[in-house]
Amino acid sequence: MQQFPSEADVAYCRPSNHDADDYWEQVASLEKRVVRTKQLHTCTRGCLRTNRYSVLKCKCRAPWTLSQVDMVDEKGQWQPKRMYGYLNGYIPAITVNCRCNNDGKLLTNCEETNNITFYVTGYTAKKQGRSYNTSALLAKGLIYHYEDETYIHQIQEQTCMLLFRSVNILNRQQEMPAPMIFSYLMGWGDVVKSHHYITVYWTSFAEVLLNAYPALHRNGR
């Protein structure tokens, strides 16, 4: 795996030609290129942690357990097929079409579902670890504003400069996901709706269900 070159710009390459005779060969080649660049884990200072025995361990728990086949045991423990310990599991369709790092998880119990919900929410919305203490950021960043504002003579200009500096201080430390940035740049706002939704009433669904299965109606009584 390490012998293949890593392409930093593989996510921006042109899609495969659907009309080409070797389309599936192009898809397979693209999958290998994306996997090599996006899915291969390399331990660095950012992921290495020293445990209580003074041994460096990867916080991502790499290398991962090897398995010749996909498996699920009677306790709900599952293991995807993995032939290389530092290759993160991935979904081929997402890898080929989105060309990004991804990881498929099999949810077999309530605890895992709860954990993945919090993980996805925090990953998407960002935890704002650098800017959660807004008052401290403003106090630190506005010291210069209060110390040297002699060149501003009008109260309105002072107020405008105060607001301008406050916004810059907060924006500089704010973490925003890339889709949100593109949404703002395109003028789409905070929410993008790709479909028009209608209200579905449960009574209508229950009526159709009871008509199809009269036994449910009798059991309900």
N, C-alpha and C positions, 0 to 999 in steps of 0.2 A: 504493500500500500504506500509506503514512504517513497518508493521509486517513481511513482507518478508525480508530475509537477503540480503544484498548487496554483490555481488561477484565481486571483483576487477579484477579477471582474467577470467571473462566470455568471453572476446573477443578472448581468446587463447584456448578455449575448442575445442574438436573434433567435426566435423560436424555430423549431424544426419545420421543414416544409411538408405539409400533409400530403401533397400530391407526388412527392418524390418516391421512387421505387424502393429506396433504402430507408424509408421513414423510420421503421422500427429499429434499424441499426443506428440511426442518428439519435433516437430516444435513449437507447441503451448506452451509447457513448456519452450523451449529456448527463445521464444519471451517474455514471462513474465519475465524471468530472466534478459534478456538484457534491457527491458524497466525499470525494477526496478533499475538497476545499472546505466544506461546511460541516461534515459529520465526524471527521477524524479529530479525536481529542489529543492534545499535547499538554502535558503537565508543565506549568510555569509557576512563577512566584505567586501569581494571583489565585491559584487553586491549591497550592501545597500548604498544609498546616502541620505543626508539630504536635504530636499527641503526648500523653503523660509519660511515655517511655522515651521521649526525645527522638522519635522516629517520624520522618516526614511522610504524611499521608495525603492523598488527593481528596479534597472535600467533595468531589464528584464521584468518589468511590471507584475510580479507574485504577487498574484495569478491571473490567466487568467480567462476570462469570461467562465462560464459554459454553455453548450448547450446539449440538449437531442438528437439532430439530426444535420447532416451537412446541412448548409443553405447558400443561396446567395440571397440578396435582390435586389430590382430594381436599387439601387444606386451603385451596384458593391461590397458592403460590404459583406464579407463572414465570416463564422464561422465554424470550424470543430467540430465534436462531441467531447465533453470533459466532463467527469463526475467528474474529480478531478482537482482542480484549479492549482495545482503545477506539473501536468504532462504535459510535452511538447508534442505537436503533432508529430507524426512519421509515416513513411511509412513501413508497415510490411515487405515487401520484402527486403528492405534495412536493416532493423533491424535484420532479421534472417540471411541474407547472409553476411553482412559486420560487424554486431555486434558492431555498433558504434552509437554515438549520431547523430541524423538527424532530420530534420524538413521540412515538406512539405509545400510549399506555392502555392497558387492559384493566378496567375497573371491575373488580370482583366483589367488593364489599363497600359498606357505607363509609368507613373511615377513609379509604382511598378516594372516594368521590368527594368527601368533604375537603381533604387535603388538596386535591387538584383544583377545586373551585377557588380556594383561597390563593393558590399559586398562580392560576391564570388571571385572577382579578388583580393581584399585586403586580404581576408582570406586565399586564396591559395598561393599567392606570398609573403605574410607577408609584413607588412609595414616598418619593420626595424626601429622601433622607437628608439632603443638603439644605432644604428650604422649609422644613416643617416648623422651625422656630423663627417665625417671621419677625417678631419684635427684636430678636438679637441681630438678625441680618440688617434691619433698618437702623438700629442703634450703631452698629459698626460702620455701615456704609455712609451714613449721613453726618459723620463727625466733621468731614471736610466742609460739608454744606453749611453747617452752623458756625464753623470757625472762620471761613473766608467767603463772605458774600457782600463785601464792601463795594464790589463793582456793580452790584444790582441795586438800583435806587428806587424802583417802583415795587410796591407790595404785590401787584399782580404778576410781575416778572419773577419775584421771589417765590411766589406760590407755584407758578408754572415750572420753575426749575426744581422745586421740591418734589412735585409729582413726577417729573421726568426722571430724576435720579432715583426715586423710590421704585418706579417701574423697572428701570434698568437693573437695579440691585436684585430684585426678585427674579426677573427673567434670566439673569446670568446664572443663577443657581438652580433654576427649575429644570426638571427632567421631563421631556415630552416625547411620546412615541411618534415614530415617523409617520404612520397613517394620519395622526391628528395634525401634524405639520402640513402635510399635503392637503388635508381638508380645509385648513385655514387659507392656504395659498390659493386654492381653487375657489374660495368663497362659498364653500358648502356648509359652513357652520360647524357646530359641535356634533351633530348627528346626521348621518347619511342613510336614507331609507331607500332601499333598492326595490321594495315591493309596496303595494297598497294593501293594507290589512283591513279586514272586516270582523265584526263581532260574531262569535260563534256561541250560541246559547246552548247550555247543557240540556235543557228540557227537550229541544229538538233532537239532540243526539240520543237521549234516553228513550224517546218515543220510537225512533227507528230501531234501536237495539231491542226494545221489548216486542215490537212487531215481528222482528226476525227470530227472536227466541222467546216465545210465550212462557216457557218454563221459568224464566227469570221473574216474570210478573207474578206468577203464583207463589214462588218462593219468597218474594218480597212481602206478600201479605202474611 
